[in-house]
Amino acid sequence: MIAIDFKTKWIEEVEREREYFESPTDHFDNWERNGGPEIKADWHLANALCILYGDGDKRLAEKFFCATIELIDRAFAEDKFHSEFSESGLPRNQGEGLRVRSYARALMGSGLDTQALLQASEYFVEWTSDWTGADWDSQAQSDYLVAVRMALIAGNIKRASELLKTRRSFKWHAEEHTLLKAITSEFEKGIPIANVELHQRVVAFFDRIRDPGFKPDIFFPKDMGRLEWGVLSHKYFTAGDDIDWPAVIDSISR
């Protein structure tokens, strides 16, 4: 199956941001009033990923991975997510913190903390549990599907299937919702999944979101979304249980 080539675009992106990437980073700047340490950590993780996608200096990527981990470590150590500037984001902020720290550690070679990822999934489900009517918009639906993706990445098919049994509408994310349901269904036949038609649909969706110029017309966390779909595609259609993180990076950037 031939994939679309985005490597040149990613290399150009790294070159455009080289001065910023090489500049010193004070990730604890204005820490006392920082109401979203998980947002800053997410940004640092996105920087690290961009550098890797564009074949940049791995030492620069490690700088941003470390910043991601240090931000979330300190936030949990100081109970930052319950501070007056952060508590309105509970428990999603804790979930996002666990999410980005888990990926940063895994990409640094420490292995994936699946329990942390499953806890993050629970936090995202709790965050969206009371949203109805107009509040059940593209962002709420996206956050719920993030919980499903994390359960799948952690290898908990049963949990992902349970989450997908909800009768709530996913009209803003119908394609992704359908693909996630199909993956959980096909899993029963064994992995790697041998359904060629489903694989082609996943590749088509993945190719759109891994484009560095991708601009979603609905809420979609493209930095984490492309990473997670890279993992899902690799784990369920290529590798089976083990996640080869360099291979995932290559699948996104090639």
C-alpha positions as CSV (number, residue, x, y, z in Angstrom):
1,M,0.0,0.0,0.0
2,I,1.6,3.3,-1.2
3,A,1.6,6.1,1.4
4,I,1.6,9.8,0.6
5,D,5.0,11.4,1.1
6,F,5.2,14.2,3.6
7,K,8.8,14.0,4.6
8,T,9.9,17.1,2.7
9,K,7.2,19.2,4.3
10,W,8.2,18.0,7.8
11,I,11.9,18.9,7.1
12,E,10.9,22.3,5.9
13,E,8.8,22.8,9.0
14,V,11.8,22.0,11.2
15,E,14.0,24.4,9.2
16,R,11.4,27.2,9.6
17,E,11.4,26.7,13.4
18,R,15.1,25.9,13.9
19,E,15.9,29.1,15.8
20,Y,13.0,28.6,18.2
21,F,13.8,24.9,18.7
22,E,17.5,25.7,19.5
23,S,16.6,28.6,21.9
24,P,16.7,28.0,25.7
25,T,13.3,26.9,27.2
26,D,12.1,28.0,30.6
27,H,9.1,25.6,30.9
28,F,8.4,26.7,34.5
29,D,8.1,30.4,33.6
30,N,5.1,32.0,35.5
31,W,4.5,28.7,37.2
32,E,2.5,30.0,40.1
33,R,-0.2,31.4,37.8
34,N,0.0,28.8,35.2
35,G,-3.5,27.3,35.0
36,G,-2.7,24.8,32.3
37,P,0.6,22.9,32.8
38,E,-0.8,20.1,30.6
39,I,-1.3,22.6,27.8
40,K,2.3,23.7,28.0
41,A,3.5,20.1,28.2
42,D,1.4,19.2,25.2
43,W,3.1,22.0,23.3
44,H,6.5,20.8,24.2
45,L,5.6,17.2,23.2
46,A,4.4,18.6,19.8
47,N,7.7,20.4,19.3
48,A,9.7,17.2,20.0
49,L,7.5,15.2,17.6
50,C,7.9,17.8,14.8
51,I,11.7,17.7,15.2
52,L,11.6,13.9,14.9
53,Y,9.3,14.0,11.9
54,G,11.6,16.4,10.1
55,D,14.8,14.4,10.9
56,G,16.0,17.1,13.2
57,D,18.6,16.9,16.0
58,K,17.4,14.2,18.4
59,R,19.0,16.1,21.3
60,L,16.7,19.0,20.7
61,A,13.7,16.6,20.6
62,E,14.9,15.1,23.9
63,K,15.0,18.6,25.4
64,F,11.3,19.0,24.7
65,F,10.4,15.5,25.8
66,C,12.2,16.2,29.1
67,A,10.3,19.5,29.5
68,T,7.0,17.6,29.0
69,I,7.8,15.0,31.6
70,E,9.2,17.6,34.1
71,L,6.1,19.8,33.8
72,I,3.7,17.0,34.5
73,D,5.8,15.5,37.3
74,R,5.9,18.8,39.1
75,A,2.2,19.4,38.5
76,F,1.2,16.2,40.1
77,A,3.8,16.5,42.9
78,E,2.4,19.9,43.8
79,D,-1.2,19.0,43.1
80,K,-1.2,21.8,40.6
81,F,-4.3,20.5,38.8
82,H,-6.4,21.3,41.9
83,S,-5.1,24.8,42.2
84,E,-7.4,27.8,41.9
85,F,-6.1,28.5,38.3
86,S,-6.6,24.9,37.2
87,E,-9.4,23.2,39.0
88,S,-12.1,24.2,36.4
89,G,-10.3,21.8,34.0
90,L,-10.6,18.8,36.2
91,P,-10.4,15.9,35.6
92,R,-9.5,16.4,31.9
93,N,-6.3,18.3,32.8
94,Q,-5.1,15.3,34.8
95,G,-5.9,13.0,31.9
96,E,-4.1,15.1,29.4
97,G,-1.1,15.3,31.8
98,L,-0.9,11.5,32.1
99,R,-1.4,11.2,28.3
100,V,1.4,13.4,27.2
101,R,3.8,12.2,29.9
102,S,3.1,8.6,29.0
103,Y,3.9,9.2,25.3
104,A,7.0,11.4,26.1
105,R,8.4,8.6,28.3
106,A,7.7,5.9,25.8
107,L,9.4,7.9,23.0
108,M,12.4,8.4,25.3
109,G,12.7,4.6,25.5
110,S,11.1,4.0,28.9
111,G,8.2,1.9,27.7
112,L,4.5,2.8,27.6
113,D,2.8,3.2,31.0
114,T,-0.5,1.5,30.0
115,Q,-2.0,1.9,33.5
116,A,-1.4,5.7,33.3
117,L,-2.9,5.8,29.9
118,L,-6.0,3.9,31.0
119,Q,-6.4,6.3,33.9
120,A,-6.1,9.1,31.5
121,S,-8.9,7.5,29.4
122,E,-11.1,7.4,32.5
123,Y,-10.5,11.0,33.2
124,F,-11.5,12.0,29.7
125,V,-14.7,9.9,30.0
126,E,-15.5,11.5,33.3
127,W,-15.0,15.0,31.8
128,T,-17.5,14.4,29.1
129,S,-20.0,12.3,31.2
130,D,-22.5,15.1,31.9
131,W,-22.4,16.9,28.6
132,T,-25.6,16.9,26.7
133,G,-27.4,19.0,24.0
134,A,-25.4,21.8,22.7
135,D,-22.5,20.9,25.0
136,W,-22.1,17.6,23.2
137,D,-20.2,19.4,20.4
138,S,-17.2,18.5,18.2
139,Q,-14.8,19.1,21.1
140,A,-16.8,16.9,23.6
141,Q,-17.1,14.2,21.0
142,S,-13.4,14.4,20.2
143,D,-12.5,14.1,23.9
144,Y,-14.6,11.0,24.2
145,L,-12.9,9.4,21.2
146,V,-9.5,10.3,22.7
147,A,-10.5,8.1,25.6
148,V,-11.3,5.3,23.2
149,R,-8.0,5.7,21.4
150,M,-6.0,5.6,24.6
151,A,-7.8,2.4,25.7
152,L,-6.9,0.8,22.4
153,I,-3.3,2.0,22.6
154,A,-3.1,0.5,26.1
155,G,-4.3,-2.8,24.6
156,N,-7.6,-2.8,26.6
157,I,-10.0,-3.8,23.8
158,K,-12.7,-4.7,26.3
159,R,-12.7,-1.2,27.7
160,A,-12.6,0.4,24.2
161,S,-15.6,-1.7,23.1
162,E,-17.6,-0.7,26.2
163,L,-17.0,2.9,25.6
164,L,-18.1,2.6,21.9
165,K,-21.4,1.0,23.0
166,T,-22.7,4.4,24.0
167,R,-25.7,5.6,22.1
168,R,-24.4,9.2,22.0
169,S,-24.1,10.8,18.6
170,F,-20.7,11.3,17.0
171,K,-22.0,13.3,14.0
172,W,-19.0,15.6,14.1
173,H,-16.5,12.7,14.1
174,A,-18.5,10.0,12.3
175,E,-15.6,8.7,10.2
176,E,-13.2,8.3,13.1
177,H,-16.0,6.8,15.3
178,T,-16.8,4.2,12.6
179,L,-13.1,3.3,12.2
180,L,-12.6,2.8,15.9
181,K,-15.7,0.6,16.1
182,A,-14.4,-1.5,13.1
183,I,-11.0,-1.9,14.7
184,T,-12.5,-3.2,18.0
185,S,-14.8,-5.6,16.0
186,E,-12.0,-7.0,13.8
187,F,-9.7,-7.5,16.8
188,E,-11.7,-10.6,17.7
189,K,-10.3,-12.3,14.5
190,G,-6.7,-11.6,15.7
191,I,-4.0,-9.0,15.1
192,P,-2.5,-7.8,13.0
193,I,-5.9,-7.2,11.4
194,A,-6.2,-8.8,8.0
195,N,-9.1,-6.8,6.7
196,V,-7.6,-5.0,3.7
197,E,-10.6,-2.8,3.1
198,L,-10.6,-1.5,6.7
199,H,-6.8,-1.0,6.5
200,Q,-7.3,1.1,3.3
201,R,-9.8,3.3,5.1
202,V,-7.5,3.7,8.1
203,V,-4.6,4.7,5.8
204,A,-6.8,7.2,4.0
205,F,-7.9,8.8,7.3
206,F,-4.3,8.7,8.7
207,D,-2.8,10.2,5.5
208,R,-5.1,13.3,5.9
209,I,-4.2,13.9,9.5
210,R,-0.5,13.3,9.3
211,D,0.0,16.0,6.8
212,P,1.9,18.9,8.5
213,G,-0.4,21.3,6.7
214,F,-3.6,19.6,8.0
215,K,-6.2,22.1,9.1
216,P,-9.3,20.4,10.6
217,D,-12.6,22.1,10.1
218,I,-13.9,20.7,13.4
219,F,-12.2,20.3,16.8
220,F,-9.4,17.7,16.5
221,P,-6.2,17.7,18.5
222,K,-4.0,17.1,15.4
223,D,-0.6,16.8,17.2
224,M,-1.7,14.0,19.6
225,G,-4.3,12.7,17.1
226,R,-1.8,11.9,14.4
227,L,0.6,10.3,16.9
228,E,-2.2,8.2,18.4
229,W,-3.5,7.1,15.0
230,G,0.1,6.3,14.0
231,V,0.3,4.0,17.0
232,L,-3.1,2.4,16.2
233,S,-2.3,1.8,12.6
234,H,1.1,0.3,13.6
235,K,-0.2,-1.8,16.5
236,Y,-3.3,-3.2,15.0
237,F,-2.4,-3.6,11.3
238,T,1.4,-4.2,11.4
239,A,3.0,-5.1,14.6
240,G,0.5,-6.8,16.9
241,D,1.2,-6.3,20.6
242,D,4.5,-4.4,20.6
243,I,4.8,-0.8,19.7
244,D,7.9,0.2,17.7
245,W,8.0,3.9,18.4
246,P,10.6,4.8,15.8
247,A,8.5,2.9,13.2
248,V,5.5,4.9,14.3
249,I,7.4,8.2,13.9
250,D,8.5,7.1,10.4
251,S,4.9,6.1,9.5
252,I,3.8,9.7,10.3
253,S,6.6,11.6,8.7
254,R,7.4,9.5,5.5
